[in-house]
Amino acid sequence: MWEYSLTAHEEAIAVQVGYHRQAEFFAKPEKNVNYSEGDLWETWQHAVCAGSELAFARMLGWDTFIPHWNKFKELQDLPKFGEIRYTFNHSRGMRFSTRDDVTERYVLVVEGLAKRTRRIAPNYISHPYKAVGWAWGYECMNDDWRYNETTWYVPLDNLRPMESLVYAKSAS
């Protein structure tokens, strides 16, 4: 239940959302702290992360969910549910920062579109995204996991198991 492969249509949605999440920063390095990686990489990263939100919604059975492109913490990743965290390096754990809400639920998702996949007709599905654990925001601020003054990385073995997740299917 805790993995999902995007269809070709869903992958296209993720790419579109990734584009929109980065578009206001195109060719504006002074507005983007990560611009050293460039617009192409940033857009790809946003697409991979949007794909993780879409895949996790599908894992919950939310068949009509489409990720938004608001990047400023004004909206939850999944309305009435919480935040989806994607990591390209899951050995590091799940990131949490002082900008995050301690009352929110955070789910760590890995793999998916970050893995290059040769798709096979007729389905053309992507490499699966996998939900590997979750935590409440307030649980993430353990001094043992502090990365710097504003960031913590919760080790995978300190995340709650996905089987313990309680959610409402009607939230979509």
Residue pairs with C-beta under 8 A, 6 or more apart in sequence:
1 59
1 162
2 59
2 130
2 131
2 132
2 162
3 59
3 128
3 129
3 130
3 131
4 55
4 56
4 58
4 59
4 128
4 129
5 55
5 125
5 126
5 127
5 128
5 129
6 14
6 51
6 54
6 55
6 112
6 113
6 125
6 126
6 129
7 123
7 124
7 125
8 119
8 124
8 125
10 51
10 54
10 55
10 58
11 51
11 113
11 126
13 50
13 54
13 66
13 67
14 47
14 48
14 50
14 51
14 54
14 67
14 113
15 47
17 46
17 47
17 50
17 66
17 67
17 68
17 69
18 43
18 44
18 45
18 46
18 47
18 48
18 49
18 50
19 43
19 46
19 47
20 69
21 43
21 46
21 50
21 69
21 71
22 39
22 42
22 43
22 46
24 31
25 31
25 32
25 35
25 39
25 42
26 39
27 39
28 35
29 35
29 36
32 42
34 42
35 42
37 45
45 88
47 113
48 86
48 88
48 112
48 113
48 114
49 84
49 86
50 67
50 69
51 112
51 113
51 126
51 129
52 84
52 86
52 109
52 112
52 129
53 65
53 67
53 77
53 78
53 84
54 65
54 66
54 67
55 109
55 112
55 128
55 129
56 78
56 84
56 107
56 109
56 129
56 131
57 65
57 78
57 172
58 65
59 131
60 78
60 81
60 167
60 169
60 171
60 172
61 169
61 172
62 78
62 169
62 171
62 172
63 172
64 172
65 78
65 172
67 77
68 75
73 99
73 100
73 101
76 82
76 83
76 104
77 83
77 84
78 84
78 171
79 171
79 172
80 168
80 171
81 105
81 167
81 171
82 104
82 105
82 106
82 107
83 100
83 101
83 104
83 105
83 106
83 107
84 106
84 107
84 109
85 94
85 95
85 96
85 106
85 107
85 108
85 109
86 108
86 109
86 110
86 112
87 93
87 94
87 95
87 108
87 110
88 114
90 108
90 110
90 132
90 156
91 156
92 153
93 108
93 145
93 153
93 154
93 155
93 156
93 158
93 159
94 106
94 108
94 133
94 135
94 140
94 153
94 154
94 156
94 159
95 151
95 152
95 153
96 106
96 135
96 137
96 140
96 141
96 151
96 152
96 153
96 154
97 150
97 151
97 152
98 149
98 150
98 151
99 150
100 106
100 137
100 140
101 137
102 136
102 137
102 138
102 140
102 141
103 136
103 137
103 138
104 136
104 137
105 134
105 135
105 136
105 137
106 134
106 135
106 136
106 137
106 140
107 131
107 133
107 134
107 162
107 165
108 131
108 132
108 133
108 134
108 154
108 156
108 159
109 129
109 130
109 131
109 132
110 129
110 130
110 132
111 127
111 128
111 129
111 130
112 126
112 127
112 128
112 129
112 130
113 126
113 127
113 129
115 127
116 127
117 126
117 127
119 125
119 126
131 162
132 156
132 159
132 162
133 156
133 159
133 160
133 161
133 162
134 159
134 160
134 162
134 164
134 165
135 154
135 158
135 159
135 160
139 154
140 152
140 154
141 152
142 152
142 154
142 158
145 152
145 153
145 154
145 155
145 158
146 152
147 153
